[in-house]
Amino acid sequence: MLRFLLRVLCLIAVCNLTAGQTKQITGQALVEHNPRLSDFQVIEFRRYTIKEGQRKRFTQYFDTYFPEAFQQLGTIVAGSLLERQNQSGFTWIRGFHTFDDRAVLNGAFYYGSVWNEHRNTMTDLITNADNVMLLRPLSPERGVPVLPAVDPVTEPNGAQGVVVAQVFGVKANSVEDFAKQAETIFASYRAAGAREAGVLVTLDVTNNFSQLPFRTDGQFLVWLGVLKDNQMLEGFTPVADRSLTSLTATGLLRGAPELIVLDPTPRSRLRWLP
């Protein structure tokens, strides 16, 4: 009887200890839960050329397999977009919290099971993936916003709106000066209805993941905006065209700015939201 009672007491003690540990772990997990869907200070602006006639297939594969795979690791696909003027152009924006994260998380993804399962399918559809700019927000609050994931119930037609990206090649050591002089122009874009979605400048660092090269042909500033629809785009385009004279007059550019009009893919986070 004494042995039996001792065993019962031991069992109760173990159960209480296990319950306490489980409660502690669960509580800790709830406290620590943080998807960190903001403060991405390192941005890859990736412009791919897809095989002629294959962009729709590439988009379907990309949207299906990769956004959550990246997010689970701690990086983010902030936007996935189709260039209007180039039917083979696919642009996507990837964010990292830190530059060190870029090496660690790219390694985790490109040596991981998701990419290795679909690598051949994807790479067979790409003819060029080297047009990549490594960027940082001009200031911490002007990074690319990570909007909520597209809701398949409330957004049955997928991502809507029009995204515009204006790319400026800036002379060496002139990015900050150019950004200051361009502020009145960016204000006119917002006045035309565009929601600013980032002002990004070249991140001047040595590549820490050599398998993914990025451009080193000079400094850039990229302005991103989101428009509601084509009607708003018609009002925005003349404003952007008129800005070219004053922006060129700064004497800080290496060439004419490039205005890229982009349509969000069905699952693009970067889009127009009411």
DARATA-V407294 format. One record per helix or strand of 2 or more residues. SS is the DSSP state (h for helix, s for strand). FROM is the first residue (numbers start at 1). TO is the last residue. Records with the same first field share a line. If there is no record, write none. Layout:
# DARATA-V407294
SS: FROM-TO + FROM-TO
This chain:
# DARATA-V407294
h: 2-32 + 55-65 + 67-73 + 99-110 + 113-123 + 140-142 + 175-191 + 230-248
s: 42-50 + 76-83 + 89-96 + 126-137 + 162-170 + 195-202 + 219-227 + 258-264
